[in-house]
């Protein structure tokens, strides 16, 4: 799973899709997920890094991770594989 190559991502969590003109803001956890995807990490590697970094229980973090991934898919911000 990868974010679209042309997706512009700022360090402050602002996303811009030049294909559609849509823009989005994400929180720090969303930024970490997107960075992990861009770096080619697996889903489990991203989740492990989030669990290490943030004080959340594993089931909540996993649910939030997949909710965020589904939002990225809904807004067509991920490459088709």
CNS distance restraints for C-alpha pairs under 8 A (distance, minus, plus):
assign (resid   1 and name CA) (resid  37 and name CA) 6.77 0.50 0.50
assign (resid   1 and name CA) (resid  40 and name CA) 7.92 0.50 0.50
assign (resid   1 and name CA) (resid  42 and name CA) 7.93 0.50 0.50
assign (resid   1 and name CA) (resid  78 and name CA) 6.97 0.50 0.50
assign (resid   1 and name CA) (resid  79 and name CA) 6.92 0.50 0.50
assign (resid   1 and name CA) (resid  80 and name CA) 8.00 0.50 0.50
assign (resid   1 and name CA) (resid  81 and name CA) 7.01 0.50 0.50
assign (resid   2 and name CA) (resid  37 and name CA) 5.35 0.50 0.50
assign (resid   2 and name CA) (resid  38 and name CA) 6.16 0.50 0.50
assign (resid   2 and name CA) (resid  40 and name CA) 7.06 0.50 0.50
assign (resid   2 and name CA) (resid  78 and name CA) 5.59 0.50 0.50
assign (resid   2 and name CA) (resid  79 and name CA) 5.58 0.50 0.50
assign (resid   3 and name CA) (resid   7 and name CA) 7.18 0.50 0.50
assign (resid   3 and name CA) (resid  34 and name CA) 7.16 0.50 0.50
assign (resid   3 and name CA) (resid  37 and name CA) 6.40 0.50 0.50
assign (resid   3 and name CA) (resid  38 and name CA) 6.24 0.50 0.50
assign (resid   3 and name CA) (resid  77 and name CA) 5.78 0.50 0.50
assign (resid   3 and name CA) (resid  78 and name CA) 4.23 0.50 0.50
assign (resid   3 and name CA) (resid  79 and name CA) 5.72 0.50 0.50
assign (resid   4 and name CA) (resid  77 and name CA) 5.66 0.50 0.50
assign (resid   4 and name CA) (resid  78 and name CA) 5.13 0.50 0.50
assign (resid   4 and name CA) (resid  79 and name CA) 5.09 0.50 0.50
assign (resid   5 and name CA) (resid  79 and name CA) 7.95 0.50 0.50
assign (resid   6 and name CA) (resid  17 and name CA) 6.98 0.50 0.50
assign (resid   6 and name CA) (resid  18 and name CA) 6.93 0.50 0.50
assign (resid   6 and name CA) (resid  19 and name CA) 7.84 0.50 0.50
assign (resid   7 and name CA) (resid  15 and name CA) 6.89 0.50 0.50
assign (resid   7 and name CA) (resid  16 and name CA) 5.90 0.50 0.50
assign (resid   7 and name CA) (resid  17 and name CA) 4.96 0.50 0.50
assign (resid   7 and name CA) (resid  18 and name CA) 6.82 0.50 0.50
assign (resid   7 and name CA) (resid  77 and name CA) 7.33 0.50 0.50
assign (resid   8 and name CA) (resid  15 and name CA) 5.63 0.50 0.50
assign (resid   8 and name CA) (resid  16 and name CA) 5.03 0.50 0.50
assign (resid   8 and name CA) (resid  17 and name CA) 6.43 0.50 0.50
assign (resid   8 and name CA) (resid  18 and name CA) 7.70 0.50 0.50
assign (resid   9 and name CA) (resid  13 and name CA) 6.72 0.50 0.50
assign (resid   9 and name CA) (resid  14 and name CA) 5.84 0.50 0.50
assign (resid   9 and name CA) (resid  15 and name CA) 4.68 0.50 0.50
assign (resid   9 and name CA) (resid  16 and name CA) 6.59 0.50 0.50
assign (resid  10 and name CA) (resid  14 and name CA) 5.21 0.50 0.50
assign (resid  10 and name CA) (resid  15 and name CA) 6.55 0.50 0.50
assign (resid  13 and name CA) (resid  25 and name CA) 5.50 0.50 0.50
assign (resid  13 and name CA) (resid  26 and name CA) 5.02 0.50 0.50
assign (resid  13 and name CA) (resid  27 and name CA) 6.37 0.50 0.50
assign (resid  13 and name CA) (resid  28 and name CA) 7.07 0.50 0.50
assign (resid  13 and name CA) (resid  30 and name CA) 7.84 0.50 0.50
assign (resid  13 and name CA) (resid  31 and name CA) 5.84 0.50 0.50
assign (resid  14 and name CA) (resid  23 and name CA) 7.16 0.50 0.50
assign (resid  14 and name CA) (resid  24 and name CA) 5.81 0.50 0.50
assign (resid  14 and name CA) (resid  25 and name CA) 4.57 0.50 0.50
assign (resid  14 and name CA) (resid  26 and name CA) 6.49 0.50 0.50
assign (resid  15 and name CA) (resid  23 and name CA) 5.42 0.50 0.50
assign (resid  15 and name CA) (resid  24 and name CA) 4.97 0.50 0.50
assign (resid  15 and name CA) (resid  25 and name CA) 6.06 0.50 0.50
assign (resid  15 and name CA) (resid  26 and name CA) 7.65 0.50 0.50
assign (resid  16 and name CA) (resid  21 and name CA) 6.87 0.50 0.50
assign (resid  16 and name CA) (resid  22 and name CA) 5.94 0.50 0.50
assign (resid  16 and name CA) (resid  23 and name CA) 4.37 0.50 0.50
assign (resid  16 and name CA) (resid  24 and name CA) 6.51 0.50 0.50
assign (resid  17 and name CA) (resid  21 and name CA) 5.53 0.50 0.50
assign (resid  17 and name CA) (resid  22 and name CA) 5.37 0.50 0.50
assign (resid  17 and name CA) (resid  23 and name CA) 6.24 0.50 0.50
assign (resid  17 and name CA) (resid  77 and name CA) 7.58 0.50 0.50
assign (resid  18 and name CA) (resid  22 and name CA) 7.19 0.50 0.50
assign (resid  26 and name CA) (resid  30 and name CA) 5.34 0.50 0.50
assign (resid  26 and name CA) (resid  31 and name CA) 6.27 0.50 0.50
assign (resid  27 and name CA) (resid  31 and name CA) 6.26 0.50 0.50
assign (resid  28 and name CA) (resid  32 and name CA) 6.24 0.50 0.50
assign (resid  29 and name CA) (resid  33 and name CA) 6.28 0.50 0.50
assign (resid  29 and name CA) (resid  50 and name CA) 7.41 0.50 0.50
assign (resid  30 and name CA) (resid  34 and name CA) 6.18 0.50 0.50
assign (resid  30 and name CA) (resid  68 and name CA) 7.27 0.50 0.50
assign (resid  31 and name CA) (resid  35 and name CA) 6.03 0.50 0.50
assign (resid  32 and name CA) (resid  36 and name CA) 6.08 0.50 0.50
assign (resid  32 and name CA) (resid  46 and name CA) 7.95 0.50 0.50
assign (resid  32 and name CA) (resid  50 and name CA) 7.52 0.50 0.50
assign (resid  33 and name CA) (resid  37 and name CA) 6.24 0.50 0.50
assign (resid  33 and name CA) (resid  46 and name CA) 6.41 0.50 0.50
assign (resid  33 and name CA) (resid  65 and name CA) 7.76 0.50 0.50
assign (resid  34 and name CA) (resid  38 and name CA) 6.12 0.50 0.50
assign (resid  35 and name CA) (resid  39 and name CA) 6.07 0.50 0.50
assign (resid  36 and name CA) (resid  40 and name CA) 6.30 0.50 0.50
assign (resid  36 and name CA) (resid  41 and name CA) 5.30 0.50 0.50
assign (resid  36 and name CA) (resid  42 and name CA) 7.89 0.50 0.50
assign (resid  36 and name CA) (resid  46 and name CA) 5.78 0.50 0.50
assign (resid  37 and name CA) (resid  41 and name CA) 5.70 0.50 0.50
assign (resid  37 and name CA) (resid  42 and name CA) 7.47 0.50 0.50
assign (resid  37 and name CA) (resid  46 and name CA) 7.82 0.50 0.50
assign (resid  41 and name CA) (resid  45 and name CA) 5.86 0.50 0.50
assign (resid  41 and name CA) (resid  46 and name CA) 6.24 0.50 0.50
assign (resid  42 and name CA) (resid  46 and name CA) 6.27 0.50 0.50
assign (resid  43 and name CA) (resid  47 and name CA) 6.18 0.50 0.50
assign (resid  44 and name CA) (resid  48 and name CA) 6.00 0.50 0.50
assign (resid  45 and name CA) (resid  49 and name CA) 6.22 0.50 0.50
assign (resid  46 and name CA) (resid  50 and name CA) 6.24 0.50 0.50
assign (resid  47 and name CA) (resid  51 and name CA) 6.09 0.50 0.50
assign (resid  47 and name CA) (resid  61 and name CA) 7.47 0.50 0.50
assign (resid  47 and name CA) (resid  62 and name CA) 6.85 0.50 0.50
assign (resid  47 and name CA) (resid  65 and name CA) 7.34 0.50 0.50
assign (resid  48 and name CA) (resid  52 and name CA) 6.19 0.50 0.50
assign (resid  49 and name CA) (resid  53 and name CA) 6.16 0.50 0.50
assign (resid  50 and name CA) (resid  54 and name CA) 5.82 0.50 0.50
assign (resid  50 and name CA) (resid  61 and name CA) 7.77 0.50 0.50
assign (resid  51 and name CA) (resid  55 and name CA) 6.98 0.50 0.50
assign (resid  51 and name CA) (resid  56 and name CA) 6.74 0.50 0.50
assign (resid  51 and name CA) (resid  57 and name CA) 7.67 0.50 0.50
assign (resid  51 and name CA) (resid  58 and name CA) 6.73 0.50 0.50
assign (resid  51 and name CA) (resid  61 and name CA) 7.19 0.50 0.50
assign (resid  56 and name CA) (resid  60 and name CA) 6.81 0.50 0.50
assign (resid  56 and name CA) (resid  61 and name CA) 6.25 0.50 0.50
assign (resid  57 and name CA) (resid  61 and name CA) 6.23 0.50 0.50
assign (resid  58 and name CA) (resid  62 and name CA) 6.01 0.50 0.50
assign (resid  59 and name CA) (resid  63 and name CA) 6.15 0.50 0.50
assign (resid  60 and name CA) (resid  64 and name CA) 6.13 0.50 0.50
assign (resid  61 and name CA) (resid  65 and name CA) 6.00 0.50 0.50
assign (resid  62 and name CA) (resid  66 and name CA) 6.35 0.50 0.50
assign (resid  63 and name CA) (resid  67 and name CA) 6.14 0.50 0.50
assign (resid  64 and name CA) (resid  68 and name CA) 6.10 0.50 0.50
assign (resid  65 and name CA) (resid  69 and name CA) 6.25 0.50 0.50
assign (resid  66 and name CA) (resid  70 and name CA) 6.07 0.50 0.50
assign (resid  67 and name CA) (resid  71 and name CA) 6.34 0.50 0.50
assign (resid  68 and name CA) (resid  72 and name CA) 6.32 0.50 0.50
assign (resid  69 and name CA) (resid  73 and name CA) 6.27 0.50 0.50
assign (resid  70 and name CA) (resid  74 and name CA) 6.07 0.50 0.50
assign (resid  71 and name CA) (resid  75 and name CA) 6.22 0.50 0.50
assign (resid  72 and name CA) (resid  76 and name CA) 6.11 0.50 0.50
assign (resid  72 and name CA) (resid  77 and name CA) 5.13 0.50 0.50
assign (resid  72 and name CA) (resid  78 and name CA) 6.26 0.50 0.50
assign (resid  73 and name CA) (resid  77 and name CA) 5.95 0.50 0.50
assign (resid  73 and name CA) (resid  78 and name CA) 5.82 0.50 0.50
